[in-house]
C-alpha cells in the first residue's frame, strides 16, 4: 500500500479555525447536501457523493497545494461549513468559494472565513485577486461578495451552468 501525506495548514481567525476536512465531517456535510440550500453548490447529493467530495477535497490539496477548508468553531471544533480555493481542470483561474451549513447562517461566519482564507491564499499560495463564481439567484452570496470588496466582472458559465464572476480585490487594495 502506498501512502502520502498532504500538508493542509490550519488558519485561525478569532473564533474560527479553517482546518482540513476529515471523515468525521461526513455527517455534517451530508446533512447540508441533503437540503435545498445545497443547490447553489452542486447539490442535493447523497451520502456516498459527499464522501467522494471529502476525498476530492483532499486530492485537490495534494494536486494544487491549496483547497477548501472546513470552517470550524474554535471553542467546540464543530464543523460549520467550507471555505477556500478551487481550481478544477479546464478552469481559467482559481476561485474563492464558501458555504455555511444549516444552523450557522447569519452570524458572519462566511465573511470572516472568506477574509481569512483570502488573506492566507494571497500571502502563502500566490492567489491574489481571485474570482468567485456565484449563482445568479444566490443573492446572499452576491451580498457577501460585495461586503468582501469583490466587484461583479461578468456573466459566465461554470460546469455548464450560468454564473456570475465576481473579482476580489488584491491584498494591497484591501483597506487595513
PyMOL commands that set and color helices and strands:
alter all, ss='L'
color gray80, all
select helices_A, chain A and resi 23-34+36-41+47-64+109-125+139-147+171-173
alter helices_A, ss='H'
color red, helices_A
select strands_A, chain A and resi 11-13+16-19+68-73+79-86+95-100+131-134+151-158+161-167
alter strands_A, ss='S'
color yellow, strands_A
deselect
rebuild
show_as cartoon
